[in-house]
């Protein structure tokens, strides 16, 4: 086992796949060639949580996930298999949806500002009149007071009694119900204010994770809070149960760099990666004590080198036709981010206004416009002033009437020591995430593979030269950063995106098919139709249940004609009719078109996998994606994985099977296993990154690079390659010497290798220098 992983394999630990179930697959992960197992959050989470990001007790491993003993057993199995262990942690927030499940939150609600845990939460007590606002009521207090029940009987969990409102159970403050007062009076004596849930957007007074009221922000910057929230995590590292940590959402923290410095000191410099979303052209802060990001930036690069730039204009024209005019990405995200700032983040904007050292006329409007124009997730002052300047220029150009207010805010926002500056840096990320990833990505549908976490859809494609430059920079700057193709947060699985990338090679054909599909079923919203039909095509064959779940989520996230707060049943009926159409009158069209593009999609999938697994960084294989992964957004991508099938197919491959590229996905399993094993067993072959030359009539259809003895070749734009009749005289130029393609076992000696020979079996090759 190495101090830094060579590769990882992500396992989603939950009640129906607990730590003992994970322990049972460690031998398979070893056989696959994995270096470290990578586990989703393990601390005690809310009951029934399928993801684990709603931690309610940081002092213990979740019993539903296997508990302390389960982690011990998993670690023992992983060590026996020679695997390191990487564990996901969640320092930014804690689950408060069921207060009784979270001892810290329960204590704060019981004792208010005098609670020993009051400093752990970012609560604006003064704005709440000394109370925490809880948006749990189904109407105004006058409308629902009859449904509130006071239970003054003491229990071990609630020594002063409880207040109940349907499923909501809250603690009573000491002495607040002893005199038999009515419900309204007792409620008024509490350290919380129960309010109508629709008031949360504008009146909430505690920081949360994005717009999720049931996830309260934690002030981990306080030393005692850091110590208490990390006591179990640090035990894992100290006792050898974890070798590294993946930090969820560091941008939500007050001082991400300071947190990472503290974590490095506490863990003795263990391997740490951060879930940091980098915008196109943005770089990770070099002073952070981290090994790099979790790899969304690499995902965007890999996807785009496989997209045909010739499809840019035709797909843009189709999109304009569908929406009744052209749409610029910058205009779209400005509007969606501004809408988020004005609605679901309005409470955070108002808190910024309250934090100003002096009044600024029009401050709320100016703050919202700055948030809408902020070009990256956040700044880390004193670094990042240029992002504030860029946002100010953009905001002032769009709203000249706010130029004076924006100018008045700029100086205080650049001062890293002011409260408003610190809070502004914690607010830009939620506005970006909710406005772009969770709204605009569902409205901008010209090519679905481009709307992925960490990607900029206005960047349509990358040339091979641009791709090589990005890879070389990664090797030089962040060689131990993770790289990803699928994660628990991706909007589409890697093989869905690989199939959809084919549309850029056949935009006119896709236009014909889309119009034919829409003639059978349409929502009446052209861009949404394109999104839904691409989901059908990309995930086919899917079940109706999966696609109905996706369609509902997609239409509500787009927030155009329906939404989460006020669903439009009539419109959503048309949305579901599209899915029904895919399994009804349009089924033959879907079947035929998928058959038309799936081979090219498979080629893209295998190429993407090789580019990721062999390229610089630490490649992560998301659970199950060693076979075709046609998952859509969560919860679809958390479906159970058939590990027995994968183990059986791998055994067949190891016994000599040479699977064809077909619907079984066994070829992808072969490529994954042989790449991972080579990296694990011969790390000396992966010491550098050198682009290789491919020359000849089809040279533009190959991407090739040498890692220092492991030379990878991948096919790009397979439809165009087939149209030109194949590789023809195209050759790979390299140093001569005896090498073996680990995918086929064929040996190659010369310095010039015809690609028609090298790629005769698979669209990818991995040449390993003989030992």
C-alpha positions, 0 to 999 in steps of 0.5 A, spaced: 500 500 500 502 506 498 502 513 502 498 516 496 493 512 492 494 510 485 487 509 483 481 509 488 474 505 487 468 509 490 463 505 494 456 508 497 455 505 504 448 505 506 444 500 510 443 495 504 450 495 502 453 496 509 461 496 511 460 488 511 457 488 504 463 492 502 468 488 506 465 482 502 468 485 495 475 487 497 478 481 494 474 483 487 477 490 488 484 487 489 483 483 483 480 489 479 487 492 480 484 498 485 489 501 489 485 504 495 477 503 497 474 510 497 468 510 502 462 515 502 461 518 509 460 513 515 458 518 521 452 517 524 447 520 519 439 521 519 435 515 519 434 512 512 439 516 509 442 513 502 448 518 502 450 520 508 451 527 507 446 529 513 451 527 519 447 528 525 453 525 530 460 526 529 462 521 534 460 515 532 460 510 525 453 510 523 450 503 526 446 503 520 452 502 516 455 497 520 458 501 526 465 501 529 465 494 529 463 494 521 469 499 520 474 494 523 472 488 519 472 492 513 479 495 514 481 488 516 479 485 509 481 491 505 488 490 509 488 483 507 487 485 500 492 490 500 488 496 499 488 503 502 482 506 505 479 513 503 473 516 507 469 522 505 468 527 510 463 532 511 465 538 515 461 544 513 454 542 515 450 537 520 443 534 519 437 537 523 431 535 519 429 531 525 432 535 531 432 529 536 437 525 532 442 531 533 444 531 540 448 538 538 442 541 535 437 538 540 441 542 546 441 548 542 433 548 541 433 547 548 437 552 551 438 557 546 444 561 546 446 558 553 447 551 550 454 549 550 453 547 542 451 554 540 457 556 538 458 550 533 452 553 529 452 559 524 446 563 527 444 570 527 441 570 534 439 578 534 435 577 527 431 572 530 430 576 537 434 571 540 431 565 537 432 560 532 427 560 526 424 553 524 420 553 518 416 547 519 409 550 520 404 548 514 401 555 515 401 561 519 401 560 527 394 562 527 392 557 522 395 551 525 396 553 533 390 548 534 395 542 531 401 544 536 401 539 542 405 540 548 407 534 552 410 537 559 412 530 561 419 529 562 423 523 559 431 522 558 431 525 551 427 531 553 427 532 560 423 539 560 418 536 555 416 536 548 412 540 543 409 536 537 407 539 530 405 533 526 411 529 525 416 535 528 418 534 535 422 539 538 424 540 546 421 545 551 426 549 554 427 549 562 421 551 566 417 553 560 411 548 561 411 547 568 405 552 569 400 549 564 400 555 560 397 554 553 400 552 547 401 559 544 404 561 551 409 555 551 411 556 544 413 563 545 417 561 551 422 557 547 429 558 544 426 557 537 420 560 533 416 555 529 414 559 522 410 558 516 415 554 511 414 559 506 418 564 510 424 560 510 427 563 503 427 570 506 427 570 514 431 564 516 437 566 521 442 560 520 447 558 515 445 552 511 448 547 506 446 551 499 438 551 500 437 545 504 434 547 511 435 541 514 442 541 513 445 547 518 452 550 517 457 548 522 463 553 524 468 548 524 473 554 524 472 554 531 478 550 534 473 546 539 468 545 534 473 542 529 476 538 535 469 535 537 467 534 530 473 530 528 475 526 534 472 520 530 475 522 524 482 523 527 481 516 530 480 513 524 487 516 521 491 514 528 488 507 528 490 505 521 482 505 519 483 510 514 489 512 510 486 519 507 480 523 507 476 526 501 473 533 504 466 535 502 464 542 499 470 546 502 467 552 499 462 552 504 467 553 510 469 560 513 476 559 511 477 553 507 485 554 506 485 554 514 481 548 515 486 544 510 492 546 514 489 544 521 486 538 518 494 536 515 496 538 522 491 533 525 492 527 521 500 528 520 499 530 513 495 524 510 492 524 503 487 529 502 483 531 496 477 536 496 471 537 492 472 543 489 469 545 483 473 549 478 470 553 473 474 553 466 481 556 466 480 556 474 486 553 478 486 550 485 489 555 490 496 552 490 497 554 498 492 549 500 494 543 504 491 538 499 493 533 494 488 536 489 481 536 487 476 530 486 476 530 479 471 534 476 476 538 472 479 532 469 472 530 467 470 536 463 477 535 459 476 528 457 469 529 455 470 535 451 476 532 447 471 526 445 466 532 442 466 534 435 467 541 434 463 541 427 457 540 431 457 546 435 454 551 430 448 546 428 447 544 435 446 551 437 442 552 431 437 547 433 437 549 440 435 556 437 430 553 433 427 549 439 427 555 444 425 561 439 431 564 438 439 564 440 441 564 447 447 565 450 450 561 456 452 567 460 446 571 459 442 564 462 446 563 468 446 570 470 438 570 470 438 563 473 443 565 479 440 572 480 433 568 481 436 564 486 439 570 490 432 573 490 429 567 492 432 561 495 438 565 498 434 571 499 435 570 507 443 570 506 443 576 502 439 580 507 444 577 512 450 580 508 446 587 508 445 586 516 453 585 516 455 591 512 459 596 517 455 602 514 448 603 510 449 602 502 443 604 498 440 599 494 445 594 498 440 588 497 439 589 489 447 590 488 449 584 492 444 580 488 447 582 482 454 581 484 452 574 486 449 573 479 456 576 476 461 572 480 465 568 475 467 562 480 465 559 486 468 563 491 474 567 492 479 566 498 481 573 500 486 576 500 487 572 493 481 573 488 480 580 488 480 579 481 474 575 481 470 581 485 473 586 480 470 582 474 463 581 478 463 588 479 464 590 472 459 585 469 454 587 474 455 595 473 454 593 465 448 590 466 445 594 471 448 601 471 443 604 476 446 600 481 454 602 479 454 607 485 452 601 490 456 596 487 462 601 488 460 602 495 460 595 496 466 593 493 472 596 498 468 592 504 468 586 500 475 586 498 477 587 506 478 580 508 477 582 515 470 584 515 464 579 517 460 581 510 466 579 506 467 573 509 460 571 509 460 574 501 465 568 500 460 563 503 454 565 499 457 565 492 458 558 492 451 556 493 448 561 488 453 558 483 451 551 485 443 552 485 443 557 479 448 553 474 448 546 476 441 545 479 437 550 474 441 552 468 444 545 466 436 543 466 435 549 461 441 548 456 440 542 452 443 543 446 448 537 448 447 534 454 454 531 455 456 538 456 452 540 462 456 536 467 458 538 474 465 542 473 464 543 466 462 550 462 457 548 457 460 554 453 466 550 452 464 546 446 470 541 445 477 541 446 482 539 441 487 534 442 493 539 443 489 543 448 487 536 451 495 534 452 496 541 455 491 540 460 494 533 462 501 536 462 499 541 467 496 536 471 502 532 471 506 537 473 502 541 478 497 536 481 500 529 480 496 526 486 489 529 484 483 525 483 480 524 476 473 522 475 468 520 470 462 518 474 461 520 481 455 520 486 453 527 484 454 527 476 448 529 472 449 523 467 453 517 468 459 516 464 457 512 458 450 516 457 455 522 456 459 518 451 453 516 447 450 523 447 457 526 445 456 522 438 450 527 437 455 532 435 458 528 430 451 527 427 447 534 428 443 534 422 441 526 424 439 528 431 435 534 429 431 529 424 430 524 430 428 529 435 423 532 431 420 525 429 420 524 437 417 530 439 411 529 434 409 523 438 410 526 445 412 533 447 412 538 453 411 544 449 417 546 451 423 545 446 429 545 450 426 541 455 424 536 450 431 535 448 433 534 455 428 529 456 429 525 449 437 525 450 436 522 457 432 517 454 437 516 448 443 516 453 440 511 458 436 506 454 434 501 455 432 504 462 426 502 466 419 507 466 420 508 473 427 511 472 426 515 467 419 518 470 423 519 476 429 523 472 423 527 468 420 529 474 426 532 477 429 535 471 423 539 470 422 541 477 430 543 477 429 547 471 424 551 474 421 554 468 413 551 468 414 547 474 418 547 480 419 543 487 415 548 491 409 549 487 409 543 482 404 544 476 400 538 475 398 539 468 405 541 465 408 535 469 403 530 466 406 532 459 413 531 462 411 524 464 407 523 457 414 524 454 417 518 458 410 514 456 411 516 449 418 513 449 415 506 451 409 507 447 408 510 440 416 512 439 419 506 442 421 503 435 424 510 433 428 510 440 430 503 439 433 504 432 436 511 433 440 507 439 442 502 435 445 507 430 449 510 435 451 505 440 457 502 437 460 509 436 458 511 444 462 504 446 468 507 442 467 514 446 466 510 453 472 506 452 476 512 450 474 516 456 476 510 460 483 509 458 484 517 458 482 517 465 485 511 468 492 511 464 492 519 464 495 523 470 492 523 477 489 518 481 483 515 477 477 514 481 472 508 478 465 509 481 461 503 483 459 499 478 462 503 472 467 498 470 461 495 466 457 500 462 454 505 466 447 508 463 445 512 470 442 518 470 442 523 476 441 521 483 438 517 486 439 513 479 446 513 480 446 510 487 442 503 485 445 497 487 451 494 483 451 486 481 458 485 484 457 477 483 456 479 475 462 483 475 467 478 479 464 472 474 466 476 468 473 478 470 474 471 472 472 469 465 477 475 462 483 472 466 481 465 464 483 468 457 476 470 454 477 476 449 470 480 450 468 483 444 465 490 444 458 489 445 452 490 450 455 486 456 460 491 457 465 486 458 470 490 454 470 495 458 471 491 464 477 488 461 480 495 459 479 497 466 482 491 470 488 491 465 489 499 466 488 499 473 493 493 474 498 496 470 498 502 474 499 498 480 504 493 478 508 497 474 508 504 477 515 506 474 511 506 467 507 512 469 512 517 471 511 523 466 506 525 461 509 526 453 504 527 447 505 522 442 505 523 434 499 520 430 500 522 423 496 520 416 490 521 413 486 520 420 491 522 425 485 527 428 481 521 430 487 519 435 489 521 442 496 518 444 501 519 450 506 516 453 506 516 461 514 514 461 513 507 458 506 506 458 503 508 452 496 509 451 492 510 444 484 512 444 480 513 438 476 520 438 470 522 433 468 515 431 463 516 426 467 521 422 473 515 422 468 510 419 465 515 414 473 516 411 473 508 411 477 507 417 485 509 419 488 508 412 495 509 412 495 513 419 501 511 424 503 512 431 510 514 431 514 512 438 521 509 440 522 502 438 522 497 443 519 491 445 512 492 448 505 489 449 498 491 448 495 489 455 488 489 452 490 484 447 496 481 448 499 483 442 506 485 441 509 491 437 516 492 436 517 498 431 517 505 431 512 506 427 505 502 428 499 502 423 493 504 427 489 499 423 493 494 426 494 497 433 486 498 434 483 492 430 480 489 436 478 495 440 478 502 439 484 503 445 490 500 446 495 501 452 502 499 450 507 497 456 514 496 455 517 490 457 520 489 464 
